[in-house]
Amino acid sequence: MLDRLQRALGLQTIPGVFFSAAAIAIIFVAIAIPMDQEVAAFFGSLTRWVARYLGWFYILSVTALLVYLLTLALGRYGSIRLGADDARPDYSNATWFTMLFAAGIGTILMFWGVAEPISHFSAPPFPGVEAGSEDAARQAMTLALYHFGLHTWTIFALPGLAIAYFAYRHALPMRISSLLYPLLGERVHGPLGQVVDVVAVLGTLFGVATSLGLGAMQLNSGLHFLFGTPTSAGVQVILITVIAGIAGISVALGLDSGIRRLSQLNILLALLLALLIAVFGPSLLIFEGMVETVGAYLDDLPWLAFWTQTWTDSDWQRRWTIFYWAWTISWAPYVGLFIARISRGRTIREFICGVLLAPTLFTLVWFSIFGLSAIQAEMSGVALADQVHQDPSVAVFVLLETLPLTTLTSVLSVMIIIIFFTTSADSASLVIDTLTRRDDQPSLVRQRVFWAAAQGLIAATLLLAGGLDALQNVITALGLPFCILLLFMAVSLGRALRADYRGFSVEELAHGQVYPEVEATPQTTDTVEAQHVPETADRG
C-alpha cells in the first residue's frame, strides 16, 4: 500500500521510514494545534516523570559514552582509519577545525551564551553558595562549560564516528540503522532497521524544531530591541513561517553553494561579534576568567559528571542538564552525519580528539566572553538577571546595551540568528531526506521542502503550546529513545572495531563467523584486508 502511495505522489523514499515519520509528525501537529494546553500538560507530566525516575540514566549514559570515546582514542583502535588504510583526510586540519566550529555555532550558543551563566550566577543550584558571589561566578562558568563542552560533543562524536566508520570502511549506507549491523545483521534492512531510522528522523525533526523555536524567540527579542516589534508567540510564528519559507525555497533551488557561503559568513560574523565584546567589554576579566574557568572545569568535572541532585528536592537538573542532554541527543543524527561527511581518512584518534577538543575550546572562549561580561555587568548594578529570568531570549541584547556600538552588535546578532536559522532548516531537511531514502535514489525537491515545512510547523506548534517550557518538555521526553539507541550504537561499534583489529570483516561478524577461539594476528591499519574498504562511498 505504501509503495502505491509513493508512486502516486511521485516520491523516491524508503516508504516505511518516510511515511511513518511523516505520519507521526502530522498527527502531532494536528492534535497539538487545537489541544495545545492539553498537549503541553501531557508532555510536562511525562518530562517530570522522566526527570524524576530516569534523570540519572541520562547523566550516567552521557558520562559513560565520554569515557568510552576517550578509551577508544587512547587504546589500540585509535590508529584505525575511517576509510582505506592508505586514505588521508579530505580536508586540512585548519579547514576541518573550522567546519567543526561551524557545526557548534548557532542559536544554541547565541541563546545561552549570556542566559545560562547569568542564571546560575544569580540563582546557584548548589546549597551554601551565595547568589552574586565570586563562588557563584566560578560555578556558573563551570556549569556552562559542563553543559556545552566535552559531554555535548561526546553525544555528537559517537554517531559521527560510527557513521564514518561503517560508511567509509565497510560501505554501509549513511543511515542510523547501519550502525547496528554488527548486532542485527541483515535485519537492519527490514522493519527493525526502519524503526531505528524512524526514531532518528523524529529526533532530528523535533530537535531542529526546538532550535528554530528558540531562535524565533531570540530573533523576536532582537527585532523588538532594534525596531520595537511586539514580542509575542504570534510574531514568533510569523518569523518561523518566513524563515522556513526561505529555507524551502533554498532547498527547492538547490543553493548548496550559497548555503555554504552563508555558513562561512556566519562564522565570520560570530567571530566579529565576540571580538567586539572582548575588546569593548571587561577584557582583562575575560582573559583572566578564561584561564581560571579551564582549571575549575577540570577540577569539578569528575564529580559533576556523576552529580544527580540525590539529596536536593529541586527540578534544576530537569530544566538544565537533562534538557541539554536530551536536546543534544535529538540533534545527534543530524550533526553526526555532518561530521562524518567531512572526516573521511582520519584516524579514530584524530577524529575523537578533534571533535571533542576543538569545539570545547571554542565554547570556552565564547562563554568566557559573553558570560563573564554579563556577570561583570550584573556586579556593576545592571539588572540583567531579573530580565533574563523573565525572558532568556533577551539576554544577549540586554548585555549589548551595556557596551559601546550597541546598534552594530545588535544588528550583527540578529544577522547571525537569521543566517543560522535558515541554514539549519535547509541542511536539516537534506539530512532527514538522506535518512528516509535509499542511497541509489535521487534527492527530490518536494521531499526536502516537505521536511523544511514540517520543522517550521512543529516549532510553531510548540511555541503556541507554551513557548520555552513546551520546547524543553517535548525534547526531554523524546530524547530518551535515542539515548538508549546511542548505547547500543557504542556496543555495535566496539564489536566491529574488535573484529576489524583481528582481521575479520563486519559481514563475518554480523553472520556469526567471528569465533573467540580463532586467534587472528592483530591487524594494524596498514594490513587490514582490502575487503573492508568502501569503494563507492560518497565523498560528501
C-alpha positions as CSV (number, residue, x, y, z in Angstrom):
1,M,0.0,0.0,0.0
2,L,2.8,2.4,0.9
3,D,4.5,1.6,-2.4
4,R,1.4,2.5,-4.3
5,L,1.1,5.7,-2.3
6,Q,4.7,6.6,-3.0
7,R,4.2,6.0,-6.8
8,A,1.0,8.1,-6.8
9,L,2.9,11.0,-5.1
10,G,6.0,10.7,-7.2
11,L,8.3,10.2,-4.3
12,Q,11.7,8.4,-4.0
13,T,11.9,7.1,-0.4
14,I,12.1,4.1,1.9
15,P,8.3,4.0,2.3
16,G,8.2,2.5,5.8
17,V,10.6,5.2,7.1
18,F,9.3,8.2,5.3
19,F,5.6,7.7,5.7
20,S,5.9,6.5,9.4
21,A,7.9,9.6,10.4
22,A,5.7,11.9,8.3
23,A,2.5,10.5,9.8
24,I,3.7,10.9,13.4
25,A,4.8,14.5,12.7
26,I,1.5,15.3,11.0
27,I,-0.6,13.7,13.8
28,F,1.4,15.6,16.4
29,V,0.7,18.9,14.7
30,A,-3.0,18.0,14.1
31,I,-3.5,17.2,17.7
32,A,-1.4,19.9,19.3
33,I,-2.8,22.9,17.4
34,P,-6.4,22.6,18.7
35,M,-5.4,21.0,22.0
36,D,-2.2,23.0,22.8
37,Q,-2.8,23.2,26.5
38,E,-3.6,19.5,26.9
39,V,-0.5,18.6,24.9
40,A,1.6,20.9,26.9
41,A,0.3,19.4,30.1
42,F,0.9,15.9,28.9
43,F,4.5,16.5,27.9
44,G,5.0,18.4,31.1
45,S,3.9,15.4,33.2
46,L,5.9,13.0,31.0
47,T,9.0,15.1,31.4
48,R,8.6,15.3,35.1
49,W,8.3,11.5,35.3
50,V,11.4,11.0,33.0
51,A,13.4,13.5,35.1
52,R,12.3,12.0,38.4
53,Y,12.9,8.4,37.6
54,L,15.3,8.4,34.6
55,G,17.3,11.6,35.0
56,W,20.2,9.5,36.5
57,F,20.1,7.4,33.3
58,Y,20.7,10.5,31.1
59,I,23.6,11.6,33.4
60,L,25.2,8.2,33.6
61,S,24.8,7.4,29.9
62,V,26.5,10.6,28.5
63,T,29.3,10.3,31.0
64,A,29.8,6.6,30.2
65,L,30.0,7.5,26.5
66,L,32.6,10.1,27.1
67,V,34.8,7.6,28.9
68,Y,34.1,5.1,26.1
69,L,35.3,7.6,23.4
70,L,38.4,8.5,25.4
71,T,39.2,4.8,25.8
72,L,38.9,4.3,22.0
73,A,41.2,7.3,21.3
74,L,43.9,6.2,23.7
75,G,43.6,2.5,23.0
76,R,44.8,0.1,20.2
77,Y,41.8,1.0,17.9
78,G,42.8,4.7,17.8
79,S,45.1,4.1,14.7
80,I,42.3,2.6,12.6
81,R,41.4,4.9,9.7
82,L,37.9,6.0,8.7
83,G,38.3,4.6,5.2
84,A,41.0,2.7,3.3
85,D,44.3,2.1,5.2
86,D,46.1,4.4,2.8
87,A,43.4,7.1,2.9
88,R,44.2,10.6,4.0
89,P,41.9,13.3,5.2
90,D,39.9,15.2,2.6
91,Y,40.5,18.5,4.4
92,S,43.4,20.1,6.1
93,N,43.4,20.3,9.9
94,A,42.6,24.1,9.8
95,T,39.7,23.6,7.4
96,W,38.4,20.6,9.4
97,F,38.5,22.5,12.7
98,T,36.7,25.5,11.0
99,M,34.0,23.2,9.8
100,L,33.6,21.6,13.3
101,F,33.5,25.2,14.6
102,A,30.7,25.9,12.2
103,A,28.8,22.9,13.5
104,G,29.0,24.3,17.0
105,I,27.8,27.8,16.2
106,G,24.2,28.8,16.1
107,T,21.2,29.6,18.1
108,I,22.3,27.3,20.9
109,L,25.4,29.4,21.9
110,M,23.7,32.7,20.8
111,F,20.7,31.9,23.0
112,W,22.5,30.6,26.1
113,G,25.9,32.4,25.9
114,V,24.6,35.1,28.3
115,A,21.4,33.5,29.7
116,E,23.0,30.4,31.3
117,P,26.0,31.9,33.2
118,I,23.9,34.8,34.5
119,S,21.1,32.4,35.5
120,H,23.4,30.3,37.6
121,F,25.2,33.3,39.0
122,S,22.0,34.8,40.3
123,A,20.5,31.5,41.4
124,P,23.2,28.9,42.2
125,P,22.0,25.3,42.2
126,F,24.4,24.3,45.0
127,P,23.4,24.7,48.7
128,G,25.6,27.1,50.6
129,V,26.7,29.2,47.6
130,E,25.6,32.8,47.9
131,A,24.0,34.3,44.8
132,G,26.1,37.0,43.2
133,S,29.3,35.9,45.0
134,E,32.7,35.1,43.4
135,D,32.0,31.5,44.2
136,A,28.7,31.7,42.3
137,A,30.5,33.3,39.3
138,R,33.1,30.5,39.2
139,Q,30.4,27.8,39.4
140,A,28.3,29.5,36.8
141,M,31.1,29.4,34.3
142,T,31.9,25.8,35.2
143,L,28.3,24.6,34.7
144,A,28.0,26.4,31.4
145,L,31.2,24.7,30.1
146,Y,30.0,21.4,31.5
147,H,26.7,21.7,29.6
148,F,28.3,22.7,26.3
149,G,31.8,21.2,26.5
150,L,33.0,17.6,26.3
151,H,29.7,16.0,27.2
152,T,27.8,17.7,24.5
153,W,30.4,16.9,21.9
154,T,30.5,13.3,23.1
155,I,26.9,13.0,22.0
156,F,27.7,14.3,18.6
157,A,31.0,12.5,18.2
158,L,29.7,8.9,18.8
159,P,27.2,8.8,15.9
160,G,29.6,10.8,13.8
161,L,32.4,8.3,14.4
162,A,30.1,5.3,13.9
163,I,28.6,6.7,10.6
164,A,32.0,7.5,9.2
165,Y,33.5,4.1,10.2
166,F,30.7,1.9,8.8
167,A,30.2,4.1,5.7
168,Y,33.9,4.6,4.7
169,R,35.4,1.4,5.9
170,H,32.5,-1.0,5.3
171,A,30.5,0.7,2.5
172,L,27.2,0.6,4.5
173,P,24.6,3.3,3.8
174,M,24.8,6.5,5.8
175,R,21.7,5.7,7.9
176,I,21.5,5.2,11.7
177,S,20.2,1.6,11.3
178,S,23.5,0.7,9.5
179,L,25.3,1.4,12.8
180,L,23.6,-1.6,14.4
181,Y,24.6,-4.0,11.6
182,P,27.1,-6.0,13.8
183,L,24.2,-6.6,16.3
184,L,21.3,-7.1,13.9
185,G,22.9,-8.3,10.7
186,E,20.6,-8.2,7.7
187,R,17.7,-7.2,9.9
188,V,18.8,-3.6,9.6
189,H,17.4,-3.7,6.1
190,G,14.0,-4.8,7.3
191,P,11.3,-3.5,9.6
192,L,13.5,-3.4,12.7
193,G,16.1,-1.2,10.9
194,Q,13.3,1.0,9.7
195,V,12.1,1.5,13.3
196,V,15.6,2.7,14.2
197,D,15.6,5.1,11.3
198,V,12.2,6.5,12.2
199,V,13.4,7.2,15.7
200,A,16.4,9.0,14.3
201,V,14.3,11.1,11.9
202,L,11.9,12.1,14.6
203,G,14.7,13.0,16.9
204,T,16.3,15.2,14.3
205,L,12.9,16.7,13.3
206,F,11.9,17.7,16.9
207,G,15.5,18.7,17.9
208,V,15.9,21.1,15.0
209,A,12.3,22.4,15.6
210,T,13.3,23.1,19.2
211,S,16.3,25.1,18.0
212,L,14.1,27.0,15.5
213,G,11.7,27.8,18.3
214,L,14.5,29.2,20.5
215,G,15.9,31.1,17.5
216,A,12.5,32.7,16.8
217,M,12.2,33.8,20.4
218,Q,15.6,35.4,20.4
219,L,15.1,36.9,16.9
220,N,11.8,38.4,18.1
221,S,13.7,40.0,21.1
222,G,16.3,41.4,18.8
223,L,13.7,42.9,16.4
224,H,11.9,44.4,19.5
225,F,15.1,45.9,20.7
226,L,16.0,47.4,17.3
227,F,12.6,48.3,15.8
228,G,10.1,48.0,18.6
229,T,8.5,44.9,17.1
230,P,5.9,43.4,19.6
231,T,7.1,40.3,21.5
232,S,4.6,37.5,21.2
233,A,4.0,33.9,20.2
234,G,2.2,35.2,17.1
235,V,5.2,37.2,15.9
236,Q,7.4,34.3,16.6
237,V,5.2,32.0,14.5
238,I,5.4,34.5,11.6
239,L,9.2,34.6,11.9
240,I,9.3,30.8,11.8
241,T,7.0,30.8,8.7
242,V,9.1,33.3,6.9
243,I,12.4,31.6,7.7
244,A,11.1,28.1,6.9
245,G,9.7,29.5,3.6
246,I,13.2,30.9,2.7
247,A,14.7,27.5,3.6
248,G,12.1,25.8,1.5
249,I,12.9,28.0,-1.5
250,S,16.6,27.4,-0.9
251,V,16.3,23.6,-1.0
252,A,14.0,23.8,-4.0
253,L,16.6,25.8,-5.9
254,G,19.4,23.7,-4.8
255,L,21.5,26.5,-3.5
256,D,24.1,24.3,-1.7
257,S,27.0,26.6,-2.6
258,G,25.0,29.6,-1.4
259,I,24.3,27.9,1.9
260,R,28.0,27.1,2.3
261,R,28.9,30.7,1.7
262,L,26.2,31.8,4.2
263,S,27.7,29.4,6.8
264,Q,31.1,30.8,6.3
265,L,29.8,34.3,6.6
266,N,28.0,33.3,9.8
267,I,31.3,32.2,11.3
268,L,33.0,35.4,10.4
269,L,30.1,37.5,11.9
270,A,30.1,35.4,15.1
271,L,33.9,35.9,15.5
272,L,33.5,39.6,14.8
273,L,30.7,39.9,17.4
274,A,32.8,38.0,20.0
275,L,35.9,40.2,19.2
276,L,33.9,43.4,19.6
277,I,32.6,42.3,23.0
278,A,36.1,41.1,24.1
279,V,37.6,44.5,23.1
280,F,34.9,46.8,24.4
281,G,33.9,44.7,27.4
282,P,35.9,43.8,30.5
283,S,38.9,42.5,28.6
284,L,41.2,41.7,31.5
285,L,38.4,39.9,33.4
286,I,37.5,37.9,30.3
287,F,41.1,36.6,29.8
288,E,41.8,36.0,33.4
289,G,38.4,34.3,33.9
290,M,39.0,32.2,30.7
291,V,42.2,30.7,32.3
292,E,40.6,30.2,35.7
293,T,37.5,28.5,34.1
294,V,39.7,25.8,32.5
295,G,41.1,24.9,35.9
296,A,37.7,25.0,37.6
297,Y,36.1,22.9,34.9
298,L,38.9,20.2,35.0
299,D,38.7,20.2,38.8
300,D,35.0,19.9,39.1
301,L,34.3,17.6,36.0
302,P,34.9,14.2,37.8
303,W,32.2,14.7,40.4
304,L,30.0,17.0,38.2
305,A,29.8,14.3,35.6
306,F,28.1,12.0,38.1
307,W,26.1,14.6,40.0
308,T,22.3,13.7,40.1
309,Q,20.9,16.0,42.9
310,T,20.3,13.0,45.0
311,W,19.8,14.9,48.3
312,T,18.2,18.0,46.8
313,D,14.4,18.4,46.2
314,S,14.8,20.6,43.1
315,D,13.9,20.4,39.4
316,W,17.1,22.3,38.5
317,Q,18.6,19.4,36.6
318,R,15.4,18.7,34.7
319,R,15.4,22.3,33.4
320,W,19.1,22.4,32.6
321,T,21.3,19.3,32.4
322,I,18.7,16.7,31.4
323,F,17.1,19.1,28.9
324,Y,20.5,19.8,27.4
325,W,21.4,16.2,27.1
326,A,18.1,15.3,25.6
327,W,18.2,18.2,23.2
328,T,21.7,17.4,22.1
329,I,20.8,13.7,21.7
330,S,18.0,14.6,19.4
331,W,20.4,16.6,17.2
332,A,22.9,13.7,17.2
333,P,21.9,12.1,13.9
334,Y,22.0,15.5,12.1
335,V,25.3,16.7,13.5
336,G,26.8,13.3,13.5
337,L,26.1,12.8,9.8
338,F,27.6,16.3,9.0
339,I,30.8,15.5,11.0
340,A,31.1,12.1,9.3
341,R,30.9,13.5,5.8
342,I,33.9,15.8,6.5
343,S,36.0,13.3,8.3
344,R,36.9,10.6,5.8
345,G,40.6,9.5,6.0
346,R,41.2,10.5,9.6
347,T,42.2,8.0,12.3
348,I,39.8,7.3,15.1
349,R,42.2,9.0,17.5
350,E,42.4,12.1,15.3
351,F,38.6,12.1,15.0
352,I,37.8,11.8,18.7
353,C,40.4,14.3,19.9
354,G,39.4,16.8,17.2
355,V,35.7,16.6,17.7
356,L,35.9,16.7,21.4
357,L,38.6,19.3,22.0
358,A,38.2,21.9,19.2
359,P,34.6,22.8,19.8
360,T,35.0,22.6,23.5
361,L,37.9,25.1,23.2
362,F,35.7,27.4,21.2
363,T,32.9,27.0,23.7
364,L,35.2,28.1,26.5
365,V,36.2,31.2,24.6
366,W,32.5,32.0,23.7
367,F,31.2,31.6,27.2
368,S,34.1,33.5,28.7
369,I,33.5,36.5,26.5
370,F,29.7,36.6,26.8
371,G,29.2,35.0,30.3
372,L,31.9,36.9,32.1
373,S,30.9,40.2,30.5
374,A,27.3,39.5,31.7
375,I,28.4,38.7,35.2
376,Q,30.6,41.8,35.4
377,A,27.6,43.9,34.2
378,E,25.4,42.3,36.9
379,M,28.0,43.0,39.6
380,S,28.2,46.6,38.3
381,G,24.5,47.2,39.0
382,V,22.8,46.3,35.7
383,A,19.6,44.4,36.4
384,L,20.5,41.8,33.9
385,A,19.5,38.7,35.9
386,D,15.9,39.9,36.5
387,Q,15.3,40.4,32.8
388,V,16.9,37.1,31.9
389,H,14.7,35.2,34.4
390,Q,11.6,36.8,32.9
391,D,12.7,36.1,29.3
392,P,16.1,34.3,28.5
393,S,15.8,35.3,24.8
394,V,16.6,38.9,25.6
395,A,19.8,38.1,27.5
396,V,22.4,38.9,24.7
397,F,20.6,42.1,23.7
398,V,20.4,43.4,27.3
399,L,24.2,42.8,27.6
400,L,24.9,44.6,24.4
401,E,23.0,47.7,25.7
402,T,25.8,48.0,28.4
403,L,28.6,48.1,25.8
404,P,29.7,50.6,23.1
405,L,28.5,50.1,19.5
406,T,25.2,48.7,20.7
407,T,23.3,49.1,17.4
408,L,26.1,47.5,15.4
409,T,26.5,44.5,17.7
410,S,22.7,44.0,17.9
411,V,22.4,44.1,14.1
412,L,25.2,41.5,13.9
413,S,23.4,39.3,16.5
414,V,20.2,39.4,14.5
415,M,22.0,38.6,11.3
416,I,23.8,35.6,12.9
417,I,20.5,34.3,14.2
418,I,18.7,34.7,10.8
419,I,21.5,33.0,8.9
420,F,21.8,30.1,11.3
421,F,18.0,29.8,11.3
422,T,18.0,29.5,7.5
423,T,21.0,27.2,7.1
424,S,19.8,24.9,9.9
425,A,16.4,24.3,8.4
426,D,17.9,23.9,5.0
427,S,20.7,21.4,5.9
428,A,18.4,19.5,8.3
429,S,15.9,19.0,5.5
430,L,18.7,17.4,3.4
431,V,19.8,15.2,6.3
432,I,16.3,14.0,7.0
433,D,15.8,13.3,3.3
434,T,19.0,11.3,3.3
435,L,17.8,9.2,6.3
436,T,14.4,8.5,4.6
437,R,15.6,7.3,1.1
438,R,18.0,4.7,-0.3
439,D,21.4,5.7,-1.5
440,D,20.6,4.8,-5.1
441,Q,17.5,7.1,-5.1
442,P,17.7,10.8,-6.1
443,S,17.0,13.6,-3.6
444,L,13.7,15.1,-4.8
445,V,12.9,18.7,-4.2
446,R,9.4,18.0,-2.9
447,Q,10.7,15.7,-0.2
448,R,13.2,18.2,1.1
449,V,10.6,21.0,1.0
450,F,8.2,18.8,3.0
451,W,10.7,18.3,5.8
452,A,11.5,22.0,5.9
453,A,7.8,22.7,6.3
454,A,7.5,20.0,8.9
455,Q,10.2,21.6,11.0
456,G,8.5,25.0,10.9
457,L,5.1,23.6,11.7
458,I,6.4,21.7,14.7
459,A,8.4,24.7,16.0
460,A,5.4,27.0,15.6
461,T,3.1,24.4,17.3
462,L,5.5,24.1,20.3
463,L,5.7,27.9,20.7
464,L,1.9,28.2,20.7
465,A,1.7,25.3,23.2
466,G,3.8,27.0,25.8
467,G,7.0,28.6,24.5
468,L,10.2,27.6,26.2
469,D,8.6,25.2,28.7
470,A,6.9,23.3,25.9
471,L,10.2,23.1,23.9
472,Q,12.0,21.8,26.9
473,N,9.4,19.3,27.9
474,V,8.8,17.7,24.5
475,I,12.5,17.3,23.7
476,T,13.4,15.9,27.2
477,A,10.8,13.2,26.7
478,L,11.5,12.4,23.1
479,G,15.3,12.3,23.6
480,L,15.1,9.1,25.8
481,P,14.6,6.5,23.0
482,F,17.6,7.8,21.1
483,C,19.7,7.9,24.3
484,I,19.1,4.2,24.5
485,L,20.0,3.9,20.9
486,L,23.3,5.6,21.5
487,L,24.3,2.9,24.0
488,F,23.5,0.1,21.5
489,M,25.5,2.1,18.9
490,A,28.5,2.1,21.2
491,V,28.3,-1.7,21.7
492,S,27.9,-2.2,18.0
493,L,30.9,0.0,17.1
494,G,33.0,-1.7,19.8
495,R,32.3,-5.2,18.4
496,A,33.0,-4.0,14.8
497,L,36.3,-2.5,15.9
498,R,37.4,-5.6,17.7
499,A,36.6,-7.7,14.7
500,D,38.4,-5.2,12.4
501,Y,41.5,-5.3,14.6
502,R,41.6,-9.1,14.5
503,G,41.3,-9.2,10.7
504,F,37.6,-10.0,10.3
505,S,35.0,-8.1,8.2
506,V,31.9,-6.7,9.6
507,E,29.9,-9.1,7.5
508,E,31.6,-12.0,9.1
509,L,30.9,-10.6,12.5
510,A,27.2,-10.0,11.7
511,H,26.8,-13.5,10.4
512,G,28.4,-15.1,13.5
513,Q,31.6,-16.1,11.7
514,V,34.0,-14.5,14.2
515,Y,34.8,-17.1,16.8
516,P,36.6,-16.4,20.1
517,E,38.8,-19.4,19.8
518,V,40.3,-18.1,16.5
519,E,43.3,-16.2,17.4
520,A,44.0,-14.0,14.4
521,T,47.1,-11.9,14.3
522,P,46.2,-8.3,15.4
523,Q,45.9,-6.1,12.4
524,T,47.3,-2.7,12.0
525,T,45.7,-0.1,9.8
526,D,48.4,-0.9,7.2
527,T,47.4,-4.5,6.9
528,V,43.6,-4.8,7.2
529,E,42.3,-6.5,4.2
530,A,41.1,-4.5,1.2
531,Q,37.6,-6.0,1.5
532,H,37.0,-3.6,4.4
533,V,37.4,-0.6,2.2
534,P,34.3,1.1,0.7
535,E,35.0,1.9,-3.0
536,T,31.7,3.7,-3.8
537,A,31.0,5.8,-0.7
538,D,30.0,9.3,-1.5
539,R,32.8,11.8,-0.9
540,G,30.4,14.3,0.6
